Amino acid sequence: MAKTETISLLAELQNLNAPQLRRLLVEHLTKQKLGLYWESNAIARDAALNANVVLPRVVPEFSHTPEGTTHHRNLVIEGDNFDSLRLLRATHAGKIRVIYIDPPYNTGNKDWVYNDKFVGANDRWRHSQWLEFLYQRLVLARELLTSDGVILVSINDENRSRLELLMDEVFPGRRVGSMVWRTKDSTSRTDTNFSEVHEHILIYGGVGFAFNGAPKSQKKYKNPDNDPRGPWNIDPLTVNADRFERSGFFYPLNNPVTGVWYPCDPDRVWAYASESRIKNLDRIRTGSMESWIQQEKIVFPVGERVVCWETHEELLAAIRAGDVPRTPKRQRPLLTADTPDLNFWIGRQVGFGRPGFKKHWEELNSHVNPVSSWIPRATEGEDEDEAVIGAPQAGEGTEAIQAIFGTRAFQYPKPPTLIANLLRQATKPNDTILDFFAGSGTTGQAVLELNAEDDGNRRFILCSSTEATAKEPDKNLCRDVCAERLRRVMAGYGGKPGYSVAQGGEFAYLQLDKIEAADVAFEATPDHATTLISMQNTAVAPVEYAQAAIQVIAKSGDWLTVICHAATPEALDALAALPAQHGLARLAVFCPRPKALAALLAERGVEANTYSIADALLKGQVRGGQGASA
Ligand SMILES: C[S@@+](CC[C@H](N)C(=O)[O-])C[C@H]1O[C@@H](n2cnc3c(N)ncnc32)[C@H](O)[C@@H]1O
């Protein structure tokens, strides 16, 4: 702690009396808990955390509105994401199924701002500030997720452990796991001769979240014997337990048709017990070997070598020569001089092949392969039993930016292929995907790609800062890189086709105004009201504020939702005409004075539910940014 801070803390403590000091000590001692601790009380409060009301405004000139756009399903929100998330809490709580973020990694290379200052490597509070910064945003983001939603977070190796503990704190019990991907081939670190070439993606999902996986291949399942139960494959008939752990499962197995006997592997015994060995048959929950044989589920080898050792000496000679049945892969002998009851194998037909279990395609627990936590290079071979995500080199991100802008307009973007591959696994075709550290907008591009691939209706919400600083006051990363990239991608560039409105080739660009709650009724504009109420009721943004007395926001079921900015005679006429025009019986009207409007409409014989615009603007915008929980 800096000296001045220590002095002021001591001065504060001087003013406390003995009981107050005792209470403080008890609080301090009992507050300790398992998990992450960061010095949230010692660091200066983040000036970005404010409690005023955030109101959105569509900026048509920065939006992408090709012909045919009736409303905007995709949103690009400019500003500090603490504000963007507060807005979304008022409009999208419980509506987002997938969040992907790639936050600043706190590398010490001035890659993020706290209290309007870049945080450098020597900042005493660097880690606490970073944790507090992320904590405040993650807590807001948590409210946006659907109950089966998921958040995927990219992080480097150095900060992974801290972030993972923070995620555990914000999403307790929701950890799905983490993925690792190789970002580059090597680095030039010679001090430790340790080349850091990987990053992590942390995954926290709600109840019911599952990756899509990949359909299992049916290639290995055949039906050479026309089994009416359908195609099948041979599974091992052994389990991972030795003869001491499961003595009842270690016995010679007999093919009742040929009379041939098969020795049991002492290190991997049979999967099913024999009725001849187990007294209490009710204890065999998985079914006995005899019952499986009867059901023709055990496949005995055909055309294999079969021998018969007539004497003990013959058997021992075969054991010495290694000429006995062996395990298929490692070729371990299944009969040795130590095999219990060795004489059993004298004078019997002994098979050299291995029996297997007939696994039918229809009885598999799942026809989907799970996603692997290891993300290999896209060029590496696919594992047959796992859905592999696959990533290109990190350089693909920079190349994508270069191809779109002709320059390196953004440092360290993520590779679009990696994000598309992740979202292909994490999303369903109608999901809304949020990235609140959107940077250059890679996530938006990935969403467009996926929709084009499967005719999906995924929509994106990207929050990006301007990155303006005192040195570069006019910088606007959100407008000039993120939104501009999407505009170019949607229009088509470098010979690549663009995306139609039906494919999601549009977005609203939102700027945010912050107003004290007490001033909302006076300072909020019709533009704010139209945008916010539209987002609240329909999760879409209007193309622009129509500058008209009334604006229809949504039709749903029997209802028409309308905003009436002022109850002028023209507005009342227009409202009265709406039910007939739209063939709908009910009106929900947002207006400045709901009671008065309801009475005026009733005089004209129009029944309507009326709501206060000011109330709608304040809805969900409770005080944000309380101190951290640590
Ligand atoms: C690692 S980059 C994300 C890059 C992105 N995944 C891409 O592919 O372009 C992190 C981004 O977070 C932005 N950022 C940092 N603090 C922010 C804040 N408080 N609000 C919004 N964005 C912020 C930075 O400007 C930076 O662009």
Ligand as a Chemical Component Dictionary entry (heavy atoms), coordinates in Angstrom:
data_LIG
# 
_chem_comp.id                   LIG 
_chem_comp.type                 NON-POLYMER 
_chem_comp.pdbx_formal_charge   0 
_chem_comp.three_letter_code    LIG 
# 
loop_
_chem_comp_atom.comp_id 
_chem_comp_atom.atom_id 
_chem_comp_atom.alt_atom_id 
_chem_comp_atom.type_symbol 
_chem_comp_atom.charge 
_chem_comp_atom.model_Cartn_x 
_chem_comp_atom.model_Cartn_y 
_chem_comp_atom.model_Cartn_z 
_chem_comp_atom.pdbx_ordinal 
LIG C1  C1  C 0  -8.102  -8.254  -26.589 1  
LIG S1  S1  S 1  -9.042  -7.058  -27.344 2  
LIG C2  C2  C 0  -10.344 -7.936  -28.099 3  
LIG C3  C3  C 0  -10.045 -8.261  -29.525 4  
LIG C4  C4  C 0  -11.179 -8.935  -30.235 5  
LIG N1  N1  N 0  -11.433 -10.259 -29.734 6  
LIG C5  C5  C 0  -10.894 -9.014  -31.712 7  
LIG O1  O1  O 0  -10.754 -10.104 -32.256 8  
LIG O2  O2  O -1 -10.788 -7.949  -32.314 9  
LIG C6  C6  C 0  -9.801  -6.280  -25.988 10 
LIG C7  C7  C 0  -10.604 -5.083  -26.383 11 
LIG O3  O3  O 0  -11.319 -4.652  -25.228 12 
LIG C8  C8  C 0  -11.444 -3.251  -25.331 13 
LIG N2  N2  N 0  -11.774 -2.708  -24.014 14 
LIG C9  C9  C 0  -10.965 -2.546  -22.957 15 
LIG N3  N3  N 0  -11.651 -1.990  -21.942 16 
LIG C10 C10 C 0  -12.926 -1.813  -22.376 17 
LIG C11 C11 C 0  -14.099 -1.292  -21.797 18 
LIG N4  N4  N 0  -14.114 -0.857  -20.554 19 
LIG N5  N5  N 0  -15.217 -1.249  -22.541 20 
LIG C12 C12 C 0  -15.227 -1.718  -23.812 21 
LIG N6  N6  N 0  -14.149 -2.232  -24.411 22 
LIG C13 C13 C 0  -13.005 -2.272  -23.704 23 
LIG C14 C14 C 0  -10.108 -2.787  -25.849 24 
LIG O4  O4  O 0  -10.290 -1.555  -26.490 25 
LIG C15 C15 C 0  -9.774  -3.893  -26.836 26 
LIG O5  O5  O 0  -10.189 -3.523  -28.116 27 
# 
loop_
_chem_comp_bond.comp_id 
_chem_comp_bond.atom_id_1 
_chem_comp_bond.atom_id_2 
_chem_comp_bond.value_order 
_chem_comp_bond.pdbx_ordinal 
LIG C1  S1  SING 1  
LIG S1  C2  SING 2  
LIG S1  C6  SING 3  
LIG C2  C3  SING 4  
LIG C3  C4  SING 5  
LIG C4  N1  SING 6  
LIG C4  C5  SING 7  
LIG C5  O1  DOUB 8  
LIG C5  O2  SING 9  
LIG C6  C7  SING 10 
LIG C7  O3  SING 11 
LIG C7  C15 SING 12 
LIG O3  C8  SING 13 
LIG C8  N2  SING 14 
LIG C8  C14 SING 15 
LIG N2  C9  SING 16 
LIG N2  C13 SING 17 
LIG C9  N3  DOUB 18 
LIG N3  C10 SING 19 
LIG C10 C11 SING 20 
LIG C10 C13 DOUB 21 
LIG C11 N4  SING 22 
LIG C11 N5  DOUB 23 
LIG N5  C12 SING 24 
LIG C12 N6  DOUB 25 
LIG N6  C13 SING 26 
LIG C14 O4  SING 27 
LIG C14 C15 SING 28 
LIG C15 O5  SING 29 
# 
